[in-house]
Amino acid sequence: MSISTLTLNDGNQVPWIAFGTGTALFQQDAQDAVKTAIANGFTHLDGAQMYENEESLGVGIKASGMPRSALFITTKLHRLQPDQTAKSALQVSLKKLGVEYVDLYLVHVPDHHAGRLKEVWKSMEECKREGLSKSIGVSNFEVEHLEEILEGAEFPPSVNQVEIHPYVWKSLQPVIALHKQHNIVTSSFAGLSPIFRAPGGPLDPVIEKIRARLESTRGEPVSAGHVLNKWLEQYGILVVTTSSKADRMREYLDTANVPRLTAEEIESIEIAGAQRHQKFFVCLIT
């Protein structure tokens, strides 16, 4: 299955959907899940130093038999140790992953680098210049964090990965507006949280109505997950998702084949989402 790509502000291409090794795989052996994800069509693997499973991510990649050139690998910078830089931390990650470079390297949590974000970003830029990471970006950054590193940056962030679903969509508009201003790709995690973590909310009947319409139009099964992932896809958002089940992995990739949502359906999702403000990952592990 061919996966469409998004163009980053440095000209590189990124698959629009990624298999993530956080959440359920946090501090767990990711080898089998990664092998299954690749076997079922994922080419973008999203890891992080914080997840403490980069070695098994690397083993899974190697065991898949997929050539490095066919894969897009992301990792993220954790809290720096004394005398460590973003570059030296990435060099450790590359050894764990068993690769010579990553495609995308993100600063994971801005508060881990309070007072030195500009310094950290300079080291991230060094990683890009030296080819250790083809693209660089950030995660969980709000407007003030982005503005801090954009001032005087040689390379603006290519991506900002944040929690995105209809229950936080309204509150995210200022940061998304800044993304548009600097051509930063918006990336989402926890996009299906309203379904799996907060059933019974105001979004449920809206999603079900749209799901039924899409299924009727398509003539094949459509899930609630399809609906939310389609909503994200139509905004050009890079989706990071995960599952231990092969059929669920295939479902997520199948989003591209689901009919498009109408403007009215998109509006109904966002109106329902605005009725509840709820983040599901408020406190990131320190």
Backbone torsions as a table, in degrees:
resi	resn	phi	psi	omega
1	MET	NA	124.8	178.8
2	SER	-79.7	132.1	-179.2
3	ILE	-106.2	128.0	179.9
4	SER	-68.2	160.2	-176.7
5	THR	-122.0	161.8	172.9
6	LEU	-111.4	146.5	179.9
7	THR	-95.0	124.7	178.4
8	LEU	-82.5	165.5	-176.1
9	ASN	-72.9	-4.0	173.3
10	ASP	-102.7	5.7	177.8
11	GLY	93.9	-12.7	178.8
12	ASN	-74.4	158.8	-179.8
13	GLN	-108.3	142.3	178.9
14	VAL	-130.7	131.1	174.7
15	PRO	-57.0	139.1	-171.4
16	TRP	-71.3	-14.8	-179.7
17	ILE	-132.1	140.4	-176.8
18	ALA	-129.3	150.9	172.3
19	PHE	-93.5	119.9	-176.6
20	GLY	-94.3	143.8	-180.0
21	THR	-108.3	22.9	174.0
22	GLY	-97.8	-149.3	-179.1
23	THR	41.7	-109.4	-174.3
24	ALA	-64.0	-23.2	-179.2
25	LEU	-96.3	3.0	-179.6
26	PHE	-57.0	124.6	-178.9
27	GLN	59.6	20.8	179.0
28	GLN	-114.9	159.7	175.5
29	ASP	-68.6	117.1	-175.8
30	ALA	-96.1	0.6	-171.6
31	GLN	-54.7	-54.5	-175.5
32	ASP	-65.4	-40.7	-179.6
33	ALA	-64.0	-40.5	179.8
34	VAL	-66.9	-43.9	176.9
35	LYS	-59.0	-43.3	179.6
36	THR	-65.4	-42.2	179.8
37	ALA	-61.1	-45.3	-179.7
38	ILE	-66.3	-42.0	179.9
39	ALA	-62.1	-26.6	-177.8
40	ASN	-99.4	7.8	169.9
41	GLY	119.2	-9.4	178.4
42	PHE	-72.0	135.9	175.0
43	THR	-118.2	-11.7	179.8
44	HIS	-107.7	118.6	179.5
45	LEU	-112.7	125.5	-174.9
46	ASP	-111.0	110.4	179.6
47	GLY	-119.1	-171.9	179.6
48	ALA	-168.1	148.2	174.6
49	GLN	-60.2	-37.6	-179.2
50	MET	-61.1	-29.4	-176.5
51	TYR	-73.2	-16.8	177.0
52	GLU	57.3	37.0	176.8
53	ASN	-141.8	26.8	-179.6
54	GLU	-62.8	-35.4	179.5
55	GLU	-60.9	-46.1	-179.0
56	SER	-72.0	-29.6	172.3
57	LEU	-61.2	-44.8	178.9
58	GLY	-64.1	-40.4	178.4
59	VAL	-64.3	-41.1	178.7
60	GLY	-63.3	-40.0	177.9
61	ILE	-62.8	-47.1	-179.3
62	LYS	-63.6	-42.8	-178.4
63	ALA	-67.2	-22.4	-178.7
64	SER	-68.7	-24.3	-177.3
65	GLY	78.3	1.4	-179.5
66	MET	-76.0	130.9	178.9
67	PRO	-62.7	145.7	-178.7
68	ARG	-54.9	-37.5	-176.5
69	SER	-65.4	-19.0	-178.9
70	ALA	-90.0	-4.1	-175.0
71	LEU	-113.8	153.6	173.9
72	PHE	-119.5	116.4	-174.1
73	ILE	-114.5	128.1	177.7
74	THR	-115.0	139.0	166.1
75	THR	-137.2	171.0	-172.9
76	LYS	-135.6	143.4	-179.7
77	LEU	-74.8	128.7	175.5
78	HIS	-93.8	-172.4	177.0
79	ARG	-59.1	132.7	-177.8
80	LEU	-75.7	140.4	172.4
81	GLN	-83.3	162.2	177.9
82	PRO	-53.8	136.0	179.1
83	ASP	68.6	9.3	178.0
84	GLN	-98.2	149.3	174.7
85	THR	-121.5	169.4	176.0
86	ALA	-59.4	-35.5	179.6
87	LYS	-67.9	-48.6	-178.5
88	SER	-66.8	-33.5	176.9
89	ALA	-65.8	-39.0	178.5
90	LEU	-67.0	-38.0	178.5
91	GLN	-60.1	-36.9	175.2
92	VAL	-65.1	-43.7	179.4
93	SER	-61.8	-40.1	-179.4
94	LEU	-61.6	-39.8	177.2
95	LYS	-64.6	-42.3	179.2
96	LYS	-64.5	-40.3	-178.2
97	LEU	-77.3	-20.0	-179.3
98	GLY	73.9	31.9	179.7
99	VAL	-130.7	163.7	-179.0
100	GLU	-90.2	-18.2	179.7
101	TYR	-156.7	160.2	167.7
102	VAL	-110.6	161.2	179.3
103	ASP	-84.8	-27.5	-177.9
104	LEU	-149.0	130.4	-179.3
105	TYR	-125.6	122.6	-175.0
106	LEU	-116.1	143.1	166.6
107	VAL	-76.3	116.6	-166.1
108	HIS	-73.2	-48.9	-174.6
109	VAL	-136.2	116.7	-175.8
110	PRO	-61.0	-36.2	-177.2
111	ASP	-65.5	-18.1	176.1
112	HIS	-70.1	-14.0	-175.9
113	HIS	-128.9	33.4	-178.2
114	ALA	-56.7	131.1	178.6
115	GLY	84.8	-7.7	-179.1
116	ARG	-139.7	25.9	-178.8
117	LEU	-60.8	-40.1	179.9
118	LYS	-63.5	-41.5	178.4
119	GLU	-62.4	-44.4	178.6
120	VAL	-63.2	-41.0	-179.1
121	TRP	-65.6	-35.1	176.8
122	LYS	-60.3	-39.3	178.0
123	SER	-69.9	-35.4	174.7
124	MET	-61.6	-41.6	179.2
125	GLU	-64.2	-35.3	175.7
126	GLU	-61.8	-39.2	177.6
127	CYS	-60.2	-40.1	179.1
128	LYS	-69.8	-46.0	-179.0
129	ARG	-59.7	-35.8	-176.1
130	GLU	-89.7	0.3	176.2
131	GLY	79.3	11.1	176.7
132	LEU	-72.3	-28.4	172.3
133	SER	-139.2	130.5	-178.1
134	LYS	-68.2	-35.9	178.7
135	SER	-135.3	157.5	179.7
136	ILE	-132.1	153.3	-179.7
137	GLY	-165.0	-159.3	-173.8
138	VAL	-140.5	172.2	178.2
139	SER	-146.2	140.6	178.8
140	ASN	64.6	24.2	179.5
141	PHE	-87.7	137.3	173.8
142	GLU	-101.2	179.0	-174.0
143	VAL	-53.6	-47.7	-175.0
144	GLU	-64.9	-33.4	178.6
145	HIS	-69.6	-42.8	178.3
146	LEU	-63.1	-44.3	-178.8
147	GLU	-62.2	-34.7	-179.3
148	GLU	-63.5	-43.3	-177.2
149	ILE	-86.4	-24.1	178.6
150	LEU	-66.9	-31.2	179.7
151	GLU	-66.6	110.1	178.5
152	GLY	82.9	8.1	-178.6
153	ALA	-72.7	139.4	172.0
154	GLU	-75.4	-41.9	177.1
155	PHE	-123.1	119.9	174.3
156	PRO	-69.9	156.8	176.2
157	PRO	-57.3	140.3	177.1
158	SER	-85.8	-25.7	-174.2
159	VAL	-143.4	145.5	164.8
160	ASN	-128.9	114.6	-178.3
161	GLN	-96.3	118.8	-176.6
162	VAL	-136.5	164.0	174.9
163	GLU	-68.1	121.6	-178.9
164	ILE	-136.3	124.6	170.7
165	HIS	-163.0	172.8	-174.0
166	PRO	-61.2	-23.7	-179.1
167	TYR	-77.6	-7.9	174.7
168	VAL	-123.7	-0.5	-173.2
169	TRP	-56.3	-46.0	-177.6
170	LYS	-61.5	-43.2	-177.6
171	SER	-70.8	-18.6	-177.7
172	LEU	-85.9	-6.9	-173.0
173	GLN	-58.0	-38.8	177.9
174	PRO	-61.9	-41.7	-179.3
175	VAL	-71.9	-36.3	178.3
176	ILE	-66.7	-35.5	176.2
177	ALA	-62.9	-39.4	177.9
178	LEU	-67.9	-37.2	175.1
179	HIS	-56.7	-47.1	-178.3
180	LYS	-62.0	-38.6	-178.6
181	GLN	-62.3	-34.5	-176.1
182	HIS	-111.7	14.2	179.7
183	ASN	54.7	39.6	176.7
184	ILE	-89.1	127.1	178.2
185	VAL	-71.9	129.7	175.4
186	THR	-83.3	127.7	178.4
187	SER	-119.1	143.5	-176.2
188	SER	-115.5	144.3	162.1
189	PHE	-125.9	161.2	179.2
190	ALA	63.7	28.1	-176.2
191	GLY	-64.8	-23.9	-178.5
192	LEU	-100.8	10.8	-178.0
193	SER	-55.8	-38.1	178.8
194	PRO	-58.0	-30.6	-179.8
195	ILE	-79.2	-49.1	-170.9
196	PHE	-90.1	-25.9	-174.3
197	ARG	-110.7	-13.6	-178.2
198	ALA	-144.1	55.9	178.9
199	PRO	-64.6	151.8	179.9
200	GLY	90.4	6.8	-178.7
201	GLY	-85.0	177.6	-176.4
202	PRO	-64.4	-17.3	-179.2
203	LEU	-77.7	-27.2	-170.2
204	ASP	-54.7	-52.9	-178.1
205	PRO	-64.7	-31.0	178.6
206	VAL	-67.5	-46.2	179.2
207	ILE	-62.1	-41.3	-178.7
208	GLU	-65.1	-40.4	179.1
209	LYS	-62.9	-43.2	179.8
210	ILE	-68.3	-41.8	179.6
211	ARG	-57.4	-45.7	-179.0
212	ALA	-64.2	-39.7	178.6
213	ARG	-64.9	-44.8	-179.9
214	LEU	-64.1	-40.5	179.9
215	GLU	-63.9	-41.3	178.2
216	SER	-64.7	-41.8	179.5
217	THR	-66.0	-41.8	-175.2
218	ARG	-76.6	-35.4	-174.7
219	GLY	77.8	14.5	176.6
220	GLU	-141.0	160.6	-177.9
221	PRO	-58.4	140.6	173.7
222	VAL	-131.0	134.3	-177.8
223	SER	-102.6	167.9	174.6
224	ALA	-62.3	-36.3	176.9
225	GLY	-61.9	-38.7	174.7
226	HIS	-55.3	-44.1	-175.6
227	VAL	-61.7	-49.8	-177.9
228	LEU	-68.7	-39.1	177.6
229	ASN	-66.8	-34.5	177.3
230	LYS	-66.5	-39.9	176.8
231	TRP	-57.4	-45.7	178.6
232	LEU	-65.9	-45.2	-178.1
233	GLU	-59.0	-41.6	-177.3
234	GLN	-68.0	-19.1	174.4
235	TYR	-88.3	0.9	-178.1
236	GLY	72.0	29.7	-179.3
237	ILE	-91.6	136.1	177.1
238	LEU	-78.3	118.9	-173.9
239	VAL	-97.7	127.0	171.6
240	VAL	-110.2	122.5	-176.5
241	THR	-138.5	172.0	-179.5
242	THR	-155.8	158.7	175.4
243	SER	-170.0	155.8	174.4
244	SER	-95.7	-4.7	-173.6
245	LYS	-105.5	129.5	-178.6
246	ALA	-61.5	-39.3	-179.0
247	ASP	-67.0	-33.3	177.1
248	ARG	-70.8	-37.9	176.3
249	MET	-59.7	-45.4	179.8
250	ARG	-64.8	-35.1	177.6
251	GLU	-61.6	-44.8	-178.5
252	TYR	-62.4	-43.2	179.2
253	LEU	-67.0	-28.8	-178.9
254	ASP	-70.9	-9.7	179.4
255	THR	-52.0	-36.1	-178.5
256	ALA	-61.3	-24.2	-177.6
257	ASN	-92.7	-4.6	179.8
258	VAL	-78.7	140.2	178.5
259	PRO	-56.6	152.9	-178.6
260	ARG	-70.3	148.5	173.3
261	LEU	-74.4	147.6	174.5
262	THR	-79.4	163.6	177.2
263	ALA	-59.3	-36.5	179.6
264	GLU	-67.7	-38.0	178.9
265	GLU	-67.9	-40.8	176.9
266	ILE	-61.1	-44.4	179.5
267	GLU	-63.0	-39.8	-179.0
268	SER	-66.4	-35.6	176.2
269	ILE	-62.5	-44.4	-175.6
270	GLU	-74.6	-32.6	175.0
271	ILE	-65.6	-44.2	178.5
272	ALA	-66.0	-40.5	179.8
273	GLY	-62.9	-34.7	-178.2
274	ALA	-69.3	-14.0	179.4
275	GLN	-74.6	-14.8	179.4
276	ARG	-141.1	127.3	172.7
277	HIS	-103.8	116.0	-177.9
278	GLN	-150.0	116.9	170.8
279	LYS	-95.4	145.3	-178.6
280	PHE	-106.7	-11.0	179.1
281	PHE	-129.0	65.4	-176.5
282	VAL	-72.3	-42.9	-176.1
283	CYS	-111.1	111.7	175.1
284	LEU	-83.7	146.8	-178.2
285	ILE	-61.9	133.6	-178.5
286	THR	-97.1	NA	NA
